[in-house]
């Protein structure tokens, strides 16, 4: 069992149960999955560019990513159906908690000028999205600095079982994600 998973079960879950008006332990929100999504713009000119994005996501997550394709043709973007757009990885279970541990303890402290995470990035259903502008802050990627031609960014989506954004915020801040409070200061 990962240390963040045991921290959730032994510290966060009882704490949230006491703070909120949950009647049952099973009502306490938990992380369902973490989705890493990378859109590769250069893939429209040359399909080989998707390989760099897939290798980066595989090194970061430890799982092989799946390819995202366009569902419909959009003439204003000159996009055809089934065109490759990017790649994604869904992390659940132990791999999810290992990634969260690495993100909180290693990656976020390395980000220069890290501002507190904004509350408006919640989707209204208890899920949170975070954009990473640079993949070189991950220890698996920084050793490959000379081999990768440019910086790639990607999105991290935290999917929770929380019914409200406030419940999800209290869950994610219990995992030491640095959210801003209502007054705009670091929590």
Beta strands, then each sheet from edge to edge (+ up, - down):
strand 1: 31-39
strand 2: 66-69
strand 3: 84-91
strand 4: 128-132
strand 5: 154-160
sheet 1: 2+ 3- 1+ 5- 4+
end
